[in-house]
Amino acid sequence: MENVKSNKNQGTASELATKVNAGALAAISFAEDAAKGIGNLSHEDLALPFLKILGQLSPEVNKRDGKYVQGAEPGMIYNSVTGELFDGEKGIDVLPCHYKLEYIEWQDRGEGSGAPVAIHPSSSDVMTKTTRDGSYKDRLPNGNYIEKTASHFVMCLGNNPSTALIAMKSTQLKISRKWNSMMASIKMKDGSGKLFTPASFSHIYKLKTVQQSNDKGTWFGWEVNKVGVVQDPSLYQQAKSFSESVSKGDVQVKHGEANGSKQAEAHF
């Protein structure tokens, strides 16, 4: 009985360990050693996550695949760097910072290195040289095909705001155009009462996933809705800085192919 009373007064071993750890952390000055041990990181050393929607065939939802992620289900949103999963029905809030449209030239799966043969800018006339085949791919005379890709560079909001890339192609290009139209249609008044179109990162958007279908099948796609004006000046400046970095070319996107699906990795 005496031992029981003693335990009640002193707490459990778990509680004692927690107190000790808390005291140890309190004695550590993380601010004093800020950035130490990271080294001289360059733009090429930091990977920008891309956000993708998991589908039925995504390796992340296949328990027998090496890329399986615990708890992953079709329709969820996946962060490629942190491995975080987000409920597609609840969605995530983002600030759109930069938009880029490109025409990516690929060889068929199993041919070549799995990397793009070429990336053509939006000003290119490459699409005029293609012919739509039976698989709805736009083929060039050399046998390669072109995939129109809309890249949305965003800042994901939450407790720890972070940057990411969303690549939309195929059926999602319609969603991309809708999102761009939403941003372009916003008008605000300056000090003199004159209307102007604010920066894309002036407003927060909610990204969710919804089930979509056509005569070729069913899949999960993006749904975009405007939330409202960003209220945090610091967050606005972070988004502005990221936008400028992408515009200057400090963020380089590396497209690749994995398990038959196009993937994107960006470095900044």
HUQUIJO-V906841 format. One record per run of one state. SS is the DSSP state (hx for helix, st for strand, lp for the rest). FROM is the first residue (numbers start at 1). LEN is the number of residues. If there is no record, write none. Layout:
BEGIN
ss = {SS | SS}
from = {FROM | FROM}
len = {LEN | LEN}
END
This chain:
BEGIN
ss = {lp | hx | lp | hx | lp | hx | lp | st | lp | hx | lp | st | lp | st | lp | st | lp | st | lp | st | lp | hx | lp | st | lp | st | lp | st | lp | st | hx | lp | st | lp | st | lp | hx | st | lp | st | lp | hx | lp | st | lp | st | lp}
from = {1 | 2 | 11 | 13 | 27 | 43 | 46 | 47 | 54 | 59 | 62 | 77 | 80 | 85 | 87 | 92 | 107 | 115 | 116 | 118 | 122 | 126 | 130 | 131 | 133 | 138 | 140 | 145 | 157 | 162 | 170 | 186 | 188 | 190 | 195 | 197 | 200 | 203 | 215 | 217 | 230 | 233 | 248 | 252 | 259 | 261 | 268}
len = {1 | 9 | 2 | 14 | 16 | 3 | 1 | 7 | 5 | 3 | 15 | 3 | 5 | 2 | 5 | 15 | 8 | 1 | 2 | 4 | 4 | 4 | 1 | 2 | 5 | 2 | 5 | 12 | 5 | 8 | 16 | 2 | 2 | 5 | 2 | 3 | 3 | 12 | 2 | 13 | 3 | 15 | 4 | 7 | 2 | 7 | 1}
END
